[in-house]
Amino acid sequence: MWVVKIGGSLSHDPVLRGWLTELAEVGGGRVVIVPGGGDFADKVQQYQAEWRFGDLAAHNMCLLAMTQYALMMQGLLPELVLASSEAKVRRALRDGRVAIWVPTALMRDEPDAMSNWDTTSDSLAAWLSTMLNAERLIVVKSCPIELGEPIESLASSGVVDRRFLGYVKDANYLVEFFNKDDIERVHERLLNLPAAWAADRVGGAA
């Protein structure tokens, strides 16, 4: 099973449809998509700055922001399956489909380690990868990604949130970062082409 996190920065980019189509065509039965928050989550920050409510409410609102992005993705490609629990994710994969994770189960009544702005959808994708015992976590970003750039560098430059390293530190899955234009490289990995495993790895094993 592969978890593919698609950044919210792609939510207004025509390449989003290409990613979803590619994953649906070659990832059936083994791919779970994690949506970012995008400008849905940006609105949460704006409202929090205006009304000064706490991070717990903002956390729950950001999960709903991710849910809106998930619904948009499924609206673009109806064959994708919305899945709000591990059981639903695994059922979709057993049916040979691609699942989109809906993270509403992580909504909280009390603050915890996740309910803050230091933990974004990137860390939630890593958390999900651990929970599902995934083989690989792929993170798709709109910003440039240097070939071979270590995860530590990506974290220090703000490409991923500051909690991400902690989530993947002891992970038993591979972590790879791709630019939004790297659809073909991910296609090769999904098809298990021999060259794909040796070429262009970013970050290495977590």
C-alpha positions in Angstrom: 0.0 0.0 0.0 1.2 3.5 -0.9 0.1 6.7 0.6 0.2 9.7 -1.8 -0.1 13.1 -0.2 -1.2 15.7 -2.8 -0.5 19.2 -1.6 -3.2 21.8 -1.3 -1.1 24.1 -3.5 -2.3 22.0 -6.5 -6.0 22.7 -5.8 -6.1 25.4 -8.5 -3.6 23.8 -10.8 -4.7 21.9 -13.9 -2.1 19.3 -13.2 -4.3 18.0 -10.3 -6.6 16.2 -12.7 -3.6 14.5 -14.3 -2.3 13.3 -10.9 -5.8 11.9 -9.9 -6.2 10.3 -13.3 -2.8 8.7 -13.2 -3.3 7.3 -9.7 -6.7 6.0 -10.6 -5.4 4.3 -13.7 -2.3 2.6 -12.3 -2.8 2.7 -8.5 -6.0 0.7 -8.1 -5.9 -1.6 -5.1 -2.8 0.0 -3.5 -3.0 3.8 -3.4 -4.5 6.0 -0.7 -4.6 9.7 -1.5 -4.2 12.2 1.4 -5.5 15.7 0.5 -3.8 18.8 1.7 -5.6 21.7 3.2 -4.9 24.3 0.5 -6.8 27.6 0.6 -9.5 25.9 2.5 -7.1 25.7 5.4 -5.8 29.2 4.7 -9.3 30.5 5.4 -9.2 28.8 8.8 -6.0 30.8 9.6 -7.8 34.0 8.5 -10.8 33.4 10.7 -8.6 32.4 13.7 -6.6 35.7 13.3 -9.9 37.6 13.2 -11.7 35.9 16.0 -8.9 34.7 18.2 -10.3 31.2 18.9 -8.0 28.4 20.0 -6.0 25.9 18.1 -8.3 23.0 19.0 -11.1 24.6 17.0 -8.7 25.5 14.2 -7.4 21.9 14.1 -10.9 20.5 13.7 -11.7 23.1 11.0 -8.5 22.2 9.1 -9.6 18.6 9.1 -12.8 19.7 7.5 -10.7 21.8 5.1 -8.9 18.6 4.0 -12.3 17.0 3.7 -13.5 19.7 1.3 -10.4 19.1 -0.8 -11.1 15.3 -0.7 -14.7 15.9 -1.9 -13.4 18.1 -4.7 -11.0 15.4 -5.8 -13.8 12.8 -5.8 -16.0 15.3 -7.7 -13.3 15.6 -10.4 -12.9 11.8 -10.6 -15.9 9.9 -9.2 -14.3 6.5 -9.4 -12.1 7.5 -6.4 -13.5 6.3 -3.1 -13.9 8.5 -0.1 -12.8 6.7 3.0 -13.0 8.0 6.6 -11.7 5.0 8.4 -9.1 2.3 8.1 -11.8 -0.3 7.4 -13.2 1.8 4.5 -9.7 2.4 3.1 -8.9 -1.3 3.1 -12.3 -2.2 1.6 -11.7 0.2 -1.3 -8.3 -1.3 -1.9 -9.7 -4.8 -1.8 -12.2 -3.7 -4.4 -9.3 -2.6 -6.6 -10.0 1.1 -6.2 -8.0 4.1 -5.1 -9.1 5.6 -1.8 -9.1 9.3 -0.7 -8.7 9.6 3.0 -11.2 11.8 4.8 -9.6 12.6 8.2 -12.7 13.5 10.2 -12.0 10.7 12.7 -9.1 12.9 14.0 -11.4 15.6 15.1 -10.9 16.2 18.9 -12.9 17.3 21.9 -9.7 18.0 23.8 -6.3 19.3 22.7 -3.6 16.8 21.9 -0.2 16.6 20.1 -1.9 17.0 16.7 -4.2 19.9 17.4 -1.8 22.8 16.6 -0.4 24.5 13.5 2.9 22.6 13.8 1.2 19.5 12.6 -0.1 19.9 9.0 -1.5 17.5 6.5 2.0 16.3 5.7 2.5 14.9 9.2 -1.1 13.5 9.1 -0.1 11.7 5.9 2.9 10.2 7.8 0.7 9.3 10.7 -1.7 7.5 8.3 1.2 5.7 6.6 2.3 4.3 10.0 -1.3 3.3 11.0 -1.9 1.5 7.7 1.6 -0.1 7.7 2.2 1.4 4.2 5.2 0.5 2.1 5.8 4.0 0.8 4.8 7.6 1.4 4.9 10.0 -1.6 4.5 13.7 -1.0 3.6 15.8 -4.0 4.5 19.5 -3.8 4.2 22.5 -6.2 7.6 23.9 -5.0 10.9 22.8 -6.6 12.3 19.6 -5.1 16.0 19.1 -5.4 17.1 15.6 -6.4 18.5 13.8 -3.3 17.6 16.6 -0.9 17.4 15.1 2.6 14.1 15.2 4.6 15.9 17.3 7.2 16.6 20.0 4.7 13.1 20.0 3.4 11.8 20.4 7.0 14.2 23.2 7.8 13.2 25.1 4.7 9.5 24.8 5.5 8.6 22.4 2.7 7.1 20.1 5.4 6.0 21.0 8.9 8.3 20.8 11.9 6.6 17.7 13.3 7.1 15.7 10.1 10.6 14.4 11.0 9.2 13.0 14.3 6.5 11.1 12.5 8.8 9.5 10.0 11.9 9.0 12.2 11.3 5.4 13.0 9.0 4.6 10.0 9.4 1.3 8.2 8.3 2.8 4.9 10.1 4.8 2.2 9.5 8.6 2.0 9.8 10.3 -1.3 9.1 13.9 -2.4 8.1 14.9 -5.9 7.3 18.1 -7.7 3.9 18.5 -9.3 5.4 17.9 -12.7 6.9 14.5 -11.8 3.9 12.4 -12.7 5.9 10.2 -15.0 8.4 9.3 -12.3 5.6 8.3 -10.0 4.0 6.3 -12.9 7.2 4.4 -13.2 7.3 3.5 -9.6 3.7 2.4 -9.6 4.5 0.1 -12.5 7.6 -1.2 -10.7 9.9 -0.5 -13.6 13.4 -1.6 -12.6 15.0 1.8 -13.1 12.4 3.4 -10.9 13.8 2.0 -7.7 17.3 3.2 -8.2 16.7 6.6 -9.9 15.7 10.0 -8.5 15.1 9.1 -4.9 14.6 12.1 -2.6 15.1 11.8 1.1 15.8 8.1 1.1 14.3 5.8 3.7 12.7 7.5 6.6 
